[in-house]
Amino acid sequence: MLEEKTLVDQKGRHVTIHKPFQRIISLYGAHTENLFYLGLDQEIIGVTQADKYPERVFTKKVFSQGDDPEKYLVAKPDLVLIRPMLDRGYARLFDRLEKSGITVISLQPKNIEEMFLYWKILGILTGRKKESGLMIEKFKQSVDAYRRITSNVENRCNVYFEAIHTKMKTFTRGSMADFVLTASGGINVADDGAPSRGTNIAIYGKERILSKASQIDVFISQKGAMNRVTLEMIKKEPGFHIIKAIQNGRVFIVDEKIVSRPTMRLLCGISAIGNYLYPDFFKERQKKL
């Protein structure tokens, strides 16, 4: 929720923005990526150890939710950007920082429309409103270009997009990963999955997956901290041998950072999946973008 000078974050904090923040600690990789994309550098004084992109993150001091509050206070940030998971798990740390006069804001969009608002918020927080607007426009134009590529595909691929292998979870309709898949011309065969506990992930179950075995042209799994999956694990999963994609060798793993995080690199995800689904068709036309 946003007005030009007032923000309500996802915990319900009411933040009045008097001027752009100048000393920012980011405790979520997506925040970090987006801040750099908006043109910030010196204003970013802290990141997490997990942050690997862009390369400039390696010049920044590392912070974590497990650090003593004093480490933050010594750094003198005027803003600490977090996400709801950290807010819930480390409330005492962030309460202490707020009581010490440091602004804490918790943000994490769940879908593309929320992502655009989130980018706009980052622009206002940092005095980069114009840049955030250009960012949104560039993303929309690029997605439109990819959709034009796939608009002439006659036989679209039915795809099962796995979120967490061991729990047989998939992505729900409208999630970022689902957006990436559909923008690349794929059809989500599991878009009937119901969101689990307010997330964008559904517990689909092996029985339901196998009931659609003959329909699944391509099997894609995201890989990341919550899903340390391998191609071998997928192919050797009991019962999966009857899945059409397994039989035809059309099983792929994609980095979660380019399909699930609210950054411009979702465009990389669209490109990657488009090339998995329609390799000849997509590569030839993508050269013209």
Backbone as JSON, one array per atom type, in Angstrom:
{
  "sequence": "MLEEKTLVDQKGRHVTIHKPFQRIISLYGAHTENLFYLGLDQEIIGVTQADKYPERVFTKKVFSQGDDPEKYLVAKPDLVLIRPMLDRGYARLFDRLEKSGITVISLQPKNIEEMFLYWKILGILTGRKKESGLMIEKFKQSVDAYRRITSNVENRCNVYFEAIHTKMKTFTRGSMADFVLTASGGINVADDGAPSRGTNIAIYGKERILSKASQIDVFISQKGAMNRVTLEMIKKEPGFHIIKAIQNGRVFIVDEKIVSRPTMRLLCGISAIGNYLYPDFFKERQKKL",
  "N": [[0.86, -1.19, 0.0], [0.63, 2.17, -0.89], [1.25, 5.63, -0.77], [2.45, 8.75, -2.06], [4.24, 9.74, -0.08], [3.9, 8.12, 2.06], [4.09, 4.88, 3.36], [2.81, 1.61, 3.84], [4.03, -1.27, 5.07], [4.46, -4.89, 4.66], [4.13, -5.93, 7.15], [2.57, -4.16, 8.32], [3.64, -1.83, 9.2], [3.72, 1.68, 9.39], [5.22, 3.95, 7.42], [6.7, 7.03, 7.04], [8.01, 8.87, 4.42], [10.49, 11.05, 4.3], [12.75, 11.89, 2.94], [15.01, 10.58, 0.42], [16.42, 7.42, 1.27], [19.75, 6.85, 2.37], [21.64, 5.12, 3.38], [21.61, 1.94, 3.19], [20.79, -1.31, 4.26], [20.39, -4.42, 2.9], [18.56, -7.31, 3.28], [17.69, -9.32, 1.64], [18.03, -11.02, -1.36], [16.64, -10.24, -3.72], [15.86, -7.61, -3.18], [18.39, -6.47, -3.09], [19.41, -6.89, -5.73], [17.57, -5.34, -7.19], [17.96, -2.76, -6.15], [20.55, -2.2, -7.03], [20.02, -2.29, -9.77], [18.48, -0.05, -10.07], [20.38, 1.84, -10.0], [21.79, 2.41, -7.7], [24.61, 2.3, -5.46], [26.85, 3.21, -3.69], [25.03, 3.84, -1.75], [24.15, 1.45, -0.82], [24.99, -0.28, 1.87], [25.18, -2.73, 3.04], [24.77, -6.26, 2.59], [23.59, -9.68, 2.16], [25.25, -12.83, 2.9], [24.45, -14.68, 1.08], [23.97, -13.31, -1.23], [24.83, -12.98, -4.59], [24.71, -11.58, -6.89], [24.38, -8.39, -8.47], [27.94, -8.48, -9.42], [29.04, -6.5, -7.87], [28.1, -6.83, -5.31], [29.96, -8.15, -3.85], [31.66, -6.31, -2.86], [30.54, -5.27, -0.68], [29.72, -4.97, 2.83], [28.9, -7.76, 4.86], [25.85, -8.82, 6.27], [23.59, -10.47, 8.57], [20.52, -12.05, 9.68], [21.13, -13.24, 12.0], [23.01, -11.78, 13.28], [24.35, -9.75, 15.95], [22.49, -7.01, 17.29], [24.1, -4.78, 17.7], [26.02, -4.77, 15.7], [24.64, -3.84, 13.51], [23.92, -1.3, 14.45], [26.37, -0.01, 14.7], [27.05, 0.27, 12.03], [25.33, 2.21, 11.2], [22.88, 2.37, 9.53], [20.19, 3.89, 7.64], [18.04, 2.64, 6.72], [16.74, -0.62, 6.78], [16.11, -3.22, 4.73], [13.89, -5.87, 4.48], [12.21, -9.1, 4.29], [8.95, -10.7, 4.68], [9.31, -13.3, 5.85], [11.69, -13.13, 7.35], [10.92, -11.12, 9.07], [8.99, -12.37, 10.63], [10.48, -14.41, 11.81], [12.58, -13.2, 13.2], [11.82, -11.18, 15.0], [12.59, -9.84, 17.35], [15.13, -8.77, 16.83], [14.58, -6.88, 14.79], [12.74, -5.25, 16.05], [14.36, -4.11, 17.97], [16.14, -2.65, 16.36], [14.38, -0.79, 15.25], [13.58, 0.59, 17.54], [15.89, 1.85, 18.01], [15.9, 3.83, 16.21], [16.18, 3.19, 13.54], [14.85, 2.73, 10.34], [12.81, 0.07, 9.39], [11.72, -1.97, 6.81], [9.49, -4.23, 5.42], [9.12, -6.17, 2.61], [7.77, -8.14, -0.03], [6.72, -9.1, -3.0], [4.04, -11.12, -4.4], [3.1, -11.64, -6.91], [3.09, -10.58, -10.4], [1.84, -8.03, -10.78], [1.95, -7.02, -8.19], [4.68, -6.93, -8.02], [5.37, -4.82, -9.74], [4.37, -2.64, -8.27], [5.97, -2.91, -6.03], [8.53, -2.39, -7.14], [8.11, 0.27, -7.76], [7.81, 1.32, -5.19], [10.41, 0.88, -4.17], [11.73, 2.69, -5.79], [10.71, 5.14, -4.87], [11.54, 5.09, -2.2], [14.26, 5.39, -2.52], [14.71, 7.64, -3.99], [14.64, 7.24, -6.68], [12.52, 7.33, -8.51], [11.9, 7.87, -11.22], [13.66, 6.11, -12.51], [12.65, 3.65, -11.62], [10.19, 3.63, -12.87], [10.99, 3.47, -15.55], [12.15, 1.0, -15.47], [9.97, -0.7, -15.0], [8.56, -0.25, -17.38], [10.39, -1.18, -19.31], [10.49, -3.88, -18.64], [7.84, -4.7, -19.18], [7.71, -4.22, -21.96], [9.64, -6.01, -22.89], [8.54, -8.47, -22.13], [6.26, -8.45, -23.72], [7.5, -8.66, -26.2], [8.59, -11.24, -26.07], [6.23, -12.67, -25.91], [5.2, -12.2, -28.4], [6.91, -13.71, -29.9], [6.14, -16.33, -29.25], [3.54, -16.37, -30.05], [2.82, -17.5, -32.44], [3.2, -20.18, -32.17], [2.02, -23.34, -32.79], [1.5, -25.88, -31.6], [1.41, -25.97, -28.4], [3.45, -26.56, -25.51], [2.63, -28.7, -22.83], [3.3, -28.29, -19.48], [4.79, -29.46, -16.46], [5.59, -27.73, -13.66], [7.82, -27.87, -11.28], [8.11, -27.07, -7.84], [9.04, -27.83, -5.24], [10.65, -30.74, -4.91], [10.78, -33.0, -3.09], [8.45, -32.73, -1.66], [6.51, -32.76, -3.51], [5.48, -30.38, -4.62], [4.05, -27.65, -6.48], [3.82, -24.7, -8.61], [1.37, -22.17, -8.21], [-1.43, -20.87, -10.12], [-0.91, -17.66, -11.47], [1.3, -17.06, -9.94], [4.75, -15.91, -9.8], [6.51, -17.7, -11.08], [4.7, -19.15, -12.61], [3.83, -17.1, -14.27], [6.21, -16.61, -15.7], [6.44, -19.05, -17.04], [4.07, -19.13, -18.65], [4.45, -16.81, -20.15], [6.53, -17.6, -21.7], [5.33, -19.25, -23.42], [4.38, -21.69, -22.52], [2.08, -24.16, -21.15], [0.62, -24.49, -18.08], [0.14, -27.42, -16.56], [-0.66, -27.96, -14.05], [-2.19, -25.95, -13.01], [-4.43, -25.99, -11.52], [-3.88, -26.33, -8.93], [-4.22, -25.66, -5.46], [-3.37, -22.79, -3.52], [-1.05, -23.07, -0.83], [-1.36, -22.35, 2.51], [-1.41, -19.49, 2.2], [0.66, -19.03, 0.43], [2.37, -18.99, -2.81], [2.56, -21.49, -3.71], [1.59, -24.86, -4.32], [0.55, -27.88, -2.76], [0.77, -30.54, -4.63], [1.02, -33.32, -5.05], [1.99, -36.72, -5.68], [0.21, -38.56, -6.84], [-1.64, -36.99, -8.27], [0.08, -35.78, -10.08], [0.96, -38.01, -11.57], [-1.45, -38.76, -12.64], [-1.67, -37.11, -14.73], [0.31, -37.85, -16.38], [0.57, -38.6, -19.12], [0.05, -36.24, -20.36], [2.06, -34.45, -19.85], [4.36, -32.75, -21.47], [6.78, -31.5, -21.04], [8.97, -31.41, -18.28], [9.79, -29.33, -15.71], [11.95, -28.17, -13.17], [12.53, -25.99, -10.47], [15.61, -24.93, -9.07], [17.15, -24.42, -5.96], [17.75, -23.02, -2.69], [15.63, -24.15, -1.25], [15.0, -26.32, -2.73], [16.92, -28.61, -3.55], [17.46, -30.14, -6.0], [18.17, -32.72, -8.46], [18.65, -33.77, -11.89], [18.82, -36.52, -11.99], [17.51, -37.34, -9.64], [14.88, -36.64, -10.24], [14.34, -38.2, -12.53], [14.6, -40.76, -11.5], [12.65, -40.94, -9.61], [10.27, -42.89, -7.97], [7.7, -44.18, -9.96], [7.66, -42.05, -11.72], [8.54, -42.78, -14.19], [6.54, -43.18, -16.0], [5.79, -40.76, -16.93], [5.39, -38.67, -19.67], [7.28, -36.66, -20.42], [9.56, -37.53, -19.06], [10.07, -39.95, -20.3], [10.7, -39.03, -22.84], [12.95, -37.56, -22.46], [12.77, -34.85, -21.8], [13.38, -33.11, -19.56], [14.13, -30.56, -17.33], [16.2, -28.34, -15.39], [15.99, -25.3, -13.68], [17.37, -22.25, -12.48], [16.17, -20.99, -9.48], [16.35, -18.27, -8.99], [15.87, -16.9, -11.33], [13.28, -17.37, -11.98], [11.56, -17.11, -9.84], [12.11, -14.91, -8.26], [11.42, -11.44, -7.65], [12.66, -9.72, -9.82], [14.39, -8.06, -12.56], [15.58, -10.15, -13.8], [13.75, -12.1, -14.27], [13.15, -12.01, -16.9], [15.27, -13.36, -18.02], [14.58, -15.86, -17.19], [12.24, -16.33, -18.68], [13.36, -16.41, -21.23], [15.1, -18.64, -20.95], [13.3, -20.79, -20.38], [11.65, -20.65, -22.6], [13.44, -21.47, -24.57], [13.84, -24.09, -23.73], [11.33, -25.19, -24.2], [10.64, -24.66, -26.91], [13.02, -25.03, -28.72], [14.21, -24.71, -31.41], [12.42, -22.98, -32.74], [12.3, -20.82, -30.93], [14.97, -19.87, -30.52], [15.76, -18.91, -33.03], [13.98, -16.78, -33.53], [14.4, -15.22, -31.32], [16.79, -13.94, -31.73], [16.15, -11.69, -33.1], [15.17, -9.89, -31.33]],
  "CA": [[0.0, 0.0, 0.0], [1.55, 3.28, -1.05], [0.99, 6.98, -1.24], [3.76, 9.3, -2.43], [5.14, 9.94, 1.05], [3.56, 7.21, 3.15], [4.1, 3.47, 2.98], [2.46, 0.58, 4.82], [4.7, -2.47, 4.59], [3.69, -6.12, 4.78], [3.85, -6.2, 8.55], [1.64, -3.14, 8.77], [4.36, -0.63, 9.64], [3.44, 2.92, 8.67], [6.5, 4.64, 7.26], [6.65, 8.31, 6.33], [9.26, 9.06, 3.69], [10.81, 12.48, 4.27], [13.78, 12.08, 1.92], [15.54, 9.28, 0.01], [17.33, 6.77, 2.2], [21.12, 6.95, 1.86], [22.49, 4.04, 3.94], [20.65, 0.83, 3.15], [21.2, -2.71, 4.4], [19.41, -5.29, 2.25], [18.65, -8.69, 3.77], [17.02, -10.22, 0.68], [18.72, -10.9, -2.63], [15.86, -9.5, -4.71], [16.01, -6.19, -2.86], [19.75, -6.08, -3.47], [19.46, -6.8, -7.2], [16.75, -4.22, -7.67], [18.6, -1.5, -5.77], [21.64, -1.99, -7.98], [19.45, -2.01, -11.08], [18.0, 1.34, -10.04], [21.53, 2.73, -10.1], [22.42, 2.65, -6.41], [25.84, 1.57, -5.17], [27.36, 3.68, -2.41], [23.92, 3.86, -0.79], [23.98, 0.08, -0.31], [26.13, -0.49, 2.77], [25.2, -4.09, 3.54], [24.01, -7.3, 1.89], [23.72, -10.97, 2.85], [26.27, -13.72, 2.37], [23.86, -15.43, -0.03], [23.88, -12.46, -2.42], [25.89, -13.23, -5.56], [24.47, -10.82, -8.12], [25.5, -8.37, -9.41], [29.25, -8.71, -8.81], [29.36, -5.44, -6.9], [27.72, -7.22, -3.95], [31.14, -8.66, -3.15], [32.38, -5.17, -2.27], [29.72, -4.78, 0.43], [29.8, -5.66, 4.11], [27.88, -8.82, 4.98], [25.02, -8.86, 7.48], [22.59, -11.55, 8.59], [19.52, -11.94, 10.74], [21.69, -13.81, 13.23], [23.99, -10.86, 13.85], [23.98, -8.94, 17.11], [22.0, -5.69, 16.89], [25.18, -3.79, 17.76], [26.69, -4.73, 14.4], [23.82, -2.94, 12.68], [23.96, 0.06, 14.99], [27.69, 0.54, 14.38], [27.05, 0.6, 10.6], [24.48, 3.4, 11.06], [21.97, 2.41, 8.37], [18.93, 4.61, 7.87], [16.99, 1.73, 6.26], [17.01, -2.05, 6.65], [15.08, -3.84, 3.9], [13.76, -7.3, 4.76], [10.99, -9.7, 3.74], [8.11, -11.18, 5.78], [9.84, -14.49, 6.53], [12.63, -12.65, 8.35], [10.16, -10.34, 10.04], [8.34, -13.31, 11.55], [11.45, -15.24, 12.53], [13.58, -12.45, 13.98], [11.11, -9.97, 15.42], [13.31, -9.13, 18.41], [16.19, -7.99, 16.2], [14.06, -5.73, 14.06], [12.15, -4.34, 17.05], [15.48, -3.38, 18.58], [16.63, -1.67, 15.39], [13.39, 0.29, 15.15], [13.64, 1.38, 18.77], [17.13, 2.63, 17.94], [15.71, 4.88, 15.21], [16.43, 2.71, 12.18], [13.63, 2.34, 9.63], [12.78, -1.31, 8.89], [10.6, -2.15, 5.89], [9.35, -5.62, 4.96], [8.44, -6.24, 1.31], [7.98, -9.28, -0.92], [5.53, -9.28, -3.84], [3.7, -12.5, -4.73], [2.76, -11.78, -8.33], [3.69, -9.55, -11.25], [1.28, -6.71, -10.5], [2.54, -6.59, -6.92], [6.09, -6.64, -8.3], [5.48, -3.47, -10.28], [4.19, -1.72, -7.14], [7.19, -3.07, -5.22], [9.6, -1.62, -7.79], [7.78, 1.7, -7.6], [8.12, 1.64, -3.8], [11.86, 1.0, -4.06], [12.11, 3.94, -6.44], [10.36, 6.26, -3.99], [12.4, 5.01, -1.01], [15.65, 5.71, -2.84], [14.8, 8.81, -4.85], [14.83, 6.78, -8.07], [11.18, 7.09, -9.03], [11.97, 7.83, -12.68], [14.33, 4.87, -12.9], [11.76, 2.51, -11.38], [9.2, 3.67, -13.93], [11.63, 2.95, -16.76], [12.36, -0.43, -15.21], [8.67, -1.34, -15.23], [8.25, -0.15, -18.81], [11.29, -2.07, -20.04], [10.05, -5.25, -18.37], [6.6, -4.94, -19.93], [8.02, -4.27, -23.39], [10.38, -7.24, -23.15], [7.58, -9.57, -22.03], [5.44, -8.39, -24.94], [8.32, -9.16, -27.3], [8.64, -12.7, -25.94], [4.9, -13.21, -26.23], [5.06, -12.16, -29.87], [7.67, -14.86, -30.42], [5.4, -17.58, -29.06], [2.15, -16.22, -30.49], [2.58, -18.34, -33.62], [3.42, -21.6, -31.87], [0.74, -24.05, -32.98], [1.35, -26.94, -30.6], [2.06, -25.52, -27.18], [3.87, -27.62, -24.59], [2.07, -28.83, -21.49], [4.46, -28.34, -18.59], [4.66, -29.53, -15.01], [6.64, -26.88, -13.12], [8.02, -28.32, -9.9], [8.65, -26.09, -6.89], [9.8, -28.58, -4.24], [10.54, -32.13, -5.35], [10.51, -33.97, -2.02], [7.08, -32.55, -1.16], [5.63, -32.78, -4.68], [4.81, -29.08, -4.68], [4.14, -26.94, -7.75], [3.47, -23.29, -8.54], [-0.05, -21.9, -8.46], [-1.77, -19.91, -11.17], [-0.69, -16.27, -11.1], [2.59, -16.88, -9.27], [5.78, -15.41, -10.72], [6.99, -18.8, -11.9], [3.64, -19.43, -13.58], [3.9, -16.01, -15.25], [7.37, -16.87, -16.56], [6.11, -20.19, -17.89], [3.07, -18.78, -19.66], [5.04, -15.8, -21.04], [7.42, -18.31, -22.62], [4.51, -20.05, -24.32], [4.01, -22.97, -21.94], [0.78, -24.34, -20.49], [0.81, -25.08, -16.76], [-0.84, -28.5, -16.42], [-1.05, -28.06, -12.65], [-2.69, -24.64, -12.55], [-5.59, -26.21, -10.66], [-3.4, -26.5, -7.57], [-4.67, -24.63, -4.51], [-2.27, -22.23, -2.73], [-0.89, -23.63, 0.51], [-1.11, -21.42, 3.61], [-1.17, -18.13, 1.76], [1.83, -18.92, -0.44], [2.07, -19.19, -4.23], [2.94, -22.88, -3.97], [0.53, -25.82, -4.01], [0.9, -29.29, -2.55], [0.05, -31.2, -5.71], [0.99, -34.75, -4.76], [2.44, -37.61, -6.76], [-0.93, -39.19, -7.51], [-2.19, -36.05, -9.26], [1.08, -35.63, -11.14], [0.94, -39.2, -12.42], [-2.72, -38.82, -13.36], [-1.49, -36.29, -15.94], [1.59, -38.28, -16.95], [0.55, -38.62, -20.59], [-0.12, -34.86, -20.85], [3.21, -33.61, -19.52], [5.37, -32.75, -22.53], [8.05, -31.02, -20.48], [9.01, -31.36, -16.81], [10.79, -28.34, -15.28], [12.04, -28.0, -11.72], [13.4, -24.89, -10.05], [16.63, -25.37, -8.12], [17.58, -23.37, -5.05], [17.95, -23.42, -1.3], [14.5, -24.96, -0.79], [14.79, -27.46, -3.64], [18.23, -29.03, -4.04], [17.09, -31.27, -6.84], [19.01, -33.05, -9.61], [17.93, -34.49, -12.96], [18.79, -37.94, -11.62], [16.45, -37.51, -8.64], [13.58, -36.57, -10.92], [14.18, -39.35, -13.43], [14.53, -42.01, -10.74], [11.54, -40.89, -8.65], [9.35, -44.01, -8.22], [6.46, -43.87, -10.67], [7.82, -40.99, -12.72], [8.93, -43.34, -15.5], [5.4, -43.18, -16.93], [5.57, -39.38, -17.39], [5.8, -38.48, -21.07], [8.51, -35.86, -20.48], [10.67, -38.37, -18.59], [10.32, -40.92, -21.38], [11.26, -38.34, -24.01], [14.15, -36.82, -22.08], [12.52, -33.41, -21.77], [13.38, -32.72, -18.15], [15.09, -29.46, -17.21], [16.3, -27.65, -14.1], [16.24, -23.86, -13.87], [17.72, -21.53, -11.26], [15.01, -20.3, -8.9], [16.55, -16.82, -8.97], [15.38, -16.28, -12.57], [11.86, -17.68, -12.2], [10.74, -16.88, -8.65], [12.44, -13.66, -7.58], [10.84, -10.26, -8.32], [13.7, -8.87, -10.39], [14.42, -8.02, -14.02], [16.09, -11.42, -14.32], [12.64, -12.96, -14.72], [13.25, -12.04, -18.36], [16.21, -14.45, -18.31], [13.8, -17.08, -16.99], [11.37, -16.5, -19.85], [14.23, -16.83, -22.33], [15.58, -20.0, -20.7], [12.22, -21.75, -20.52], [11.25, -20.63, -24.01], [14.39, -22.3, -25.31], [13.58, -25.48, -23.36], [10.07, -25.65, -24.79], [10.62, -24.56, -28.38], [14.41, -24.65, -28.98], [14.48, -24.21, -32.77], [11.52, -21.85, -32.98], [12.59, -19.71, -30.04], [16.31, -19.31, -30.73], [15.81, -18.17, -34.3], [13.23, -15.53, -33.43], [14.93, -14.41, -30.23], [17.9, -13.15, -32.27], [15.62, -10.45, -33.67], [14.72, -9.0, -30.26]],
  "C": [[0.89, 1.24, 0.0], [0.86, 4.57, -1.44], [2.38, 7.58, -1.46], [4.72, 9.4, -1.26], [4.87, 9.0, 2.22], [3.46, 5.78, 2.63], [3.62, 2.62, 4.14], [3.07, -0.71, 4.31], [3.89, -3.71, 4.92], [3.48, -6.58, 6.22], [2.82, -5.22, 9.09], [2.32, -1.9, 9.33], [3.95, 0.56, 8.78], [4.73, 3.73, 8.62], [6.28, 5.92, 6.47], [8.01, 8.58, 5.71], [9.53, 10.55, 3.54], [11.82, 12.81, 3.17], [14.32, 10.7, 1.55], [16.5, 8.72, 1.06], [18.71, 6.66, 1.56], [22.04, 5.83, 2.35], [21.6, 2.82, 4.17], [21.35, -0.51, 3.36], [20.07, -3.56, 3.84], [19.61, -6.73, 2.72], [17.85, -9.66, 2.9], [17.63, -9.95, -0.68], [17.97, -10.11, -3.69], [15.93, -8.0, -4.46], [17.36, -5.69, -3.37], [19.87, -5.89, -4.98], [18.74, -5.56, -7.71], [17.36, -2.86, -7.32], [19.76, -1.19, -6.72], [21.09, -1.63, -9.36], [18.96, -0.57, -11.18], [19.15, 2.35, -10.07], [22.21, 3.05, -8.79], [23.7, 1.83, -6.29], [26.35, 1.98, -3.8], [26.28, 3.68, -1.33], [23.67, 2.49, -0.17], [25.19, -0.24, 0.56], [26.19, -1.91, 3.32], [24.3, -5.02, 2.75], [24.15, -8.6, 2.67], [24.81, -11.81, 2.19], [25.76, -14.5, 1.16], [23.81, -14.62, -1.32], [25.09, -12.67, -3.32], [25.78, -12.36, -6.81], [23.89, -9.46, -7.79], [26.84, -8.48, -8.67], [29.61, -7.67, -7.76], [28.94, -5.79, -5.48], [28.94, -7.66, -3.15], [31.99, -7.55, -2.55], [31.68, -4.66, -1.02], [29.93, -5.6, 1.7], [28.63, -6.62, 4.25], [27.18, -8.75, 6.33], [24.1, -10.07, 7.41], [21.63, -11.31, 9.74], [20.03, -12.5, 12.06], [22.7, -12.9, 13.91], [23.44, -10.15, 15.09], [23.5, -7.57, 16.64], [23.09, -4.63, 16.85], [25.91, -3.66, 16.43], [25.96, -3.78, 13.45], [23.97, -1.49, 13.15], [25.29, 0.75, 14.67], [27.74, 1.0, 12.92], [26.21, 1.84, 10.28], [23.63, 3.43, 9.78], [20.78, 3.32, 8.68], [17.74, 3.76, 7.41], [17.51, 0.3, 6.22], [15.84, -2.67, 5.9], [15.06, -5.34, 4.14], [12.54, -7.85, 4.02], [10.22, -10.36, 4.88], [8.65, -12.37, 6.54], [10.83, -14.09, 7.64], [11.91, -11.89, 9.45], [9.53, -11.24, 11.09], [9.36, -14.05, 12.41], [12.39, -14.49, 13.45], [13.01, -11.11, 14.45], [11.9, -9.16, 16.45], [14.42, -8.25, 17.83], [15.63, -6.72, 15.57], [13.34, -4.74, 14.98], [13.24, -3.48, 17.68], [16.01, -2.31, 17.63], [15.68, -0.49, 15.27], [13.42, 1.19, 16.38], [14.89, 2.26, 18.81], [17.07, 3.68, 16.83], [15.97, 4.48, 13.77], [15.11, 2.28, 11.54], [13.79, 0.91, 9.1], [11.55, -1.45, 8.02], [10.62, -3.57, 5.33], [8.52, -5.66, 3.68], [8.77, -7.54, 0.6], [6.72, -9.52, -1.74], [5.31, -10.75, -4.19], [3.4, -12.72, -6.2], [3.31, -10.58, -9.11], [3.14, -8.16, -10.97], [1.83, -6.16, -9.18], [4.01, -6.23, -7.12], [6.27, -5.23, -8.85], [5.32, -2.42, -9.18], [5.43, -1.73, -6.26], [8.35, -2.29, -5.82], [9.37, -0.12, -7.63], [8.12, 2.16, -6.18], [9.63, 1.81, -3.61], [12.35, 2.31, -4.68], [11.84, 5.15, -5.56], [11.26, 6.28, -2.75], [13.8, 5.54, -1.28], [15.82, 6.97, -3.69], [15.03, 8.45, -6.31], [13.47, 6.44, -8.71], [11.17, 6.98, -10.55], [12.57, 6.52, -13.16], [13.43, 3.65, -12.7], [10.66, 2.46, -12.43], [9.74, 3.12, -15.23], [11.86, 1.45, -16.66], [11.08, -1.21, -15.5], [8.34, -1.37, -16.72], [9.11, -1.09, -19.63], [10.87, -3.52, -19.86], [8.82, -5.59, -19.2], [6.86, -5.08, -21.42], [8.73, -5.57, -23.76], [9.45, -8.46, -23.09], [6.7, -9.61, -23.28], [6.21, -8.95, -26.13], [8.42, -10.68, -27.26], [7.3, -13.33, -26.3], [4.64, -13.18, -27.74], [5.8, -13.34, -30.5], [6.82, -16.12, -30.37], [3.96, -17.52, -29.58], [1.81, -17.13, -31.68], [2.88, -19.81, -33.4], [2.09, -22.33, -31.95], [0.5, -25.09, -31.89], [2.12, -26.56, -29.34], [2.35, -26.69, -26.23], [3.11, -27.55, -23.27], [3.23, -29.08, -20.53], [4.05, -28.57, -17.14], [5.86, -28.78, -14.45], [6.77, -27.18, -11.63], [8.65, -27.23, -9.04], [9.55, -26.77, -5.86], [9.6, -30.07, -4.5], [10.11, -33.08, -4.23], [9.09, -33.88, -1.49], [6.05, -32.52, -2.28], [4.79, -31.5, -4.75], [5.05, -28.41, -6.03], [3.76, -25.48, -7.54], [2.02, -23.06, -8.92], [-0.23, -20.89, -9.59], [-1.57, -18.48, -10.66], [0.61, -16.01, -10.36], [3.62, -16.38, -10.28], [6.29, -16.51, -11.64], [5.97, -19.18, -12.97], [3.62, -18.36, -14.66], [5.04, -16.24, -16.22], [7.06, -17.99, -17.54], [5.14, -19.8, -19.0], [3.59, -17.72, -20.64], [5.98, -16.44, -22.05], [6.66, -19.26, -23.53], [4.1, -21.41, -23.8], [2.63, -22.96, -21.32], [1.03, -25.07, -19.18], [-0.26, -26.15, -16.52], [-1.34, -28.64, -14.98], [-1.6, -26.74, -12.12], [-3.99, -24.76, -11.75], [-5.18, -26.42, -9.21], [-3.82, -25.34, -6.68], [-3.5, -24.11, -3.68], [-2.25, -22.8, -1.32], [-0.53, -22.54, 1.5], [-0.68, -20.02, 3.15], [0.05, -17.93, 0.88], [1.39, -19.03, -1.9], [2.48, -20.59, -4.68], [1.81, -23.8, -3.53], [1.11, -27.2, -3.75], [0.1, -30.09, -3.56], [-0.05, -32.71, -5.5], [1.33, -35.62, -5.96], [1.27, -38.21, -7.54], [-1.51, -38.27, -8.59], [-1.21, -35.82, -10.41], [0.99, -36.8, -12.11], [-0.38, -39.34, -13.18], [-2.66, -38.01, -14.66], [-0.22, -36.67, -16.69], [1.64, -38.19, -18.46], [0.43, -37.22, -21.19], [1.14, -34.02, -20.72], [4.3, -33.74, -20.58], [6.75, -32.4, -22.0], [7.93, -30.95, -18.96], [10.14, -30.4, -16.43], [10.77, -28.25, -13.76], [12.95, -26.81, -11.41], [14.4, -25.43, -9.03], [17.08, -24.19, -7.27], [17.69, -23.92, -3.65], [16.86, -24.35, -0.78], [14.26, -26.19, -1.67], [16.12, -27.85, -4.28], [18.08, -30.31, -4.86], [18.12, -31.49, -7.94], [18.16, -33.74, -10.66], [17.78, -35.96, -12.59], [17.68, -38.21, -10.61], [15.08, -37.53, -9.3], [13.34, -37.82, -11.75], [14.0, -40.66, -12.68], [13.44, -42.0, -9.67], [10.58, -42.03, -8.96], [8.04, -43.56, -8.86], [6.61, -42.86, -11.78], [8.18, -41.51, -14.11], [7.77, -43.32, -16.5], [5.1, -41.77, -17.46], [6.17, -39.21, -18.78], [7.12, -37.73, -21.18], [9.73, -36.65, -20.04], [11.06, -39.34, -19.69], [11.02, -40.28, -22.57], [12.49, -37.49, -23.7], [13.98, -35.31, -22.05], [12.31, -32.95, -20.32], [14.48, -31.68, -17.97], [15.06, -28.88, -15.8], [16.68, -26.2, -14.36], [16.49, -23.21, -12.51], [16.51, -20.76, -10.74], [15.12, -18.78, -8.97], [16.02, -16.14, -10.23], [13.92, -16.64, -12.87], [10.97, -17.32, -11.01], [11.01, -15.56, -7.93], [11.93, -12.45, -8.36], [11.89, -9.28, -8.82], [13.6, -8.9, -11.92], [14.92, -9.34, -14.61], [14.99, -12.44, -14.6], [12.64, -13.05, -16.24], [14.22, -13.13, -18.81], [15.49, -15.79, -18.16], [12.89, -17.37, -18.16], [12.18, -17.0, -21.03], [14.67, -18.28, -22.16], [14.48, -21.04, -20.93], [11.71, -21.79, -21.95], [12.15, -21.5, -24.86], [14.28, -23.78, -24.94], [12.37, -26.02, -24.13], [10.11, -25.71, -26.31], [12.02, -24.15, -28.88], [14.67, -24.06, -30.37], [13.69, -22.94, -33.04], [11.97, -20.62, -32.2], [13.94, -19.06, -30.34], [16.37, -18.45, -31.97], [15.14, -16.81, -34.18], [13.77, -14.61, -32.34], [16.08, -13.52, -30.7], [17.43, -11.78, -32.76], [15.16, -9.46, -32.6], [15.7, -7.83, -30.06]]
}
